Amino acid sequence: MAMILSLILIPAQCIAEEHVFRGFLMQTLGSWFKNPFVAIIIQSVIFAYVHSYNDIGVISIGISGVIFGLLSWRTNGLEAASAIHSINNLMAFYIVALGLSSISSTLSFMDLVVDVLITSISAIAVYYIGNKKGWFDEETPS
């Protein structure tokens, strides 16, 4: 039952975080500053500090926040970042649920490297494929 429930709750939680941090917070900050990178950095710092991890974990989450922020900015939406965020958290849940790892708020340097690589490669792949397929093109009203 937990496995099925996780397919609903984890994406819902990730989408909610994307709306709060990349939607509301990043867009509000972006309207205050001319440079979008200021908004991306500020929201990622706040995103990192609302997660209870050790220092390396906070850095890892902060980098993910930057990647999600850049992706949201470049795609003009929250969908791509929400999808990657959801898949990342679902993978972490299932790795623990299957007994392949244990739950910990203490990340190692290797965890940081792996997380940044996976998140970066996922974001680059989604952005590249999305551009090729026209996923991020704005539709003109008829």
N, C-alpha and C positions, 0 to 999 in steps of 0.2 A: 504494500500500500504506500509506503514512504517513497518508493521509486516513482510511482505514478503521480503522487502528490507533488513531488519535486519538479516534475515537468510543467506544473502550473505555477507553483509558488516561486521557484527560483527565477524564471523569466519575468514574472510580475514584479519581483523585488528589484531586479536589474533594470527593468524599464522605468520603474519609479525613480531609481537613483539617477538614471539618465535624464529624466524630466527635471529633477531637482537641480542637478549639478550642471549638465550641459544645456538643458533647456532654460530653466528659469535663471539660475545664477550666472552662467556664462553669457547669456544674451543680455541680462541686466547690466553686468559689468561691461560687456561689449558696447553697450549704448553710452556708457560713461567715458570710455577710453577710445581713442582713434585706432590704436594698435590692437588687433584681435589677440595677439600673443599674451598681452597683459591679462586679459580675461581668461585665457586658457590656463595660464600659470596659476592665477589666484584660485580658480575653481578646483584645479588639481591638488593644490596644497590643502584646501579645505576638505576635499574628497578623501585625501590620504589620512588626515587627522581624525576623521570620524570613524575610521576603521581601527580597531584595537589590536595592533601588531607591535612587534619590536621595531627598532630603528630601521633595520633592513626591510622589514615588511612595509613600513610606512613609505620608504623610498620606492619600493616596488609598486605599491598602490598609487603613489603620486605619479610615477612614470606612466602607469596604465591610464590615469586620469588625463595626462597630457596627450597620450595617443588617442583616447576616446574624444577628447576635445578637438584635436586636429581633424580627426575623421568627421566629426559632426560639422565642423566649420567648412571643410572642403566639400562635403556632400550636401550641405544646406539642409540637414535633417538629423534626427536622432535614430533613425532606423538601423543604419549600419553599425553604429556604436552599441546600440541596444542588443543587436544580434550577437556581436562578438563578446560583449560583456556577459550575456546569458550563456553562451556556449562555454566560455571560460569558467563560469561558476558552476555550470552543470558538470563539466569535466572534473572539476575539483571535488564536487559532491560524490560523483560516481566512483572516482578513484578511492576515496575514503570508504564509501559504502561497500565496495568490492574487496576491501581489506588490503589494498595495494599500498596504502599510506595511512598515517594517522592524522587526526585533527591537531593543529598546533597554531598558536599565534606567534610563534618564534620561527622566523624564516632564516635560512642560511644564505650566504652569498650565492651559492649555486642555485638555490630557489629563485633568487632575484634574476640571475642570468637567464634561466629557463623561462620564467614568466615574461620577462621583457622580450625575449626572442619569439615566443609563441604569440604574444599579443601584437608585436610589430609585424611579424610575417602574416598573421591573420588580417590585420588592418590593411597592409599593403596589397594583399591578394584581393580582398573585398573591394578596395578602391580601384585597383587595376581592372578587375573583371567588371565592376559596376560602370566604369567609364566606357569600356568596350561595348557593353550591352545597353548603355544609355539609361541605366537605373537612376542616375542623379540629374538627368535633364529635366528642366522645368517645362511643364506642359503649358501651352498657351490656351486660354479659354476659347471655346468655339463661338 
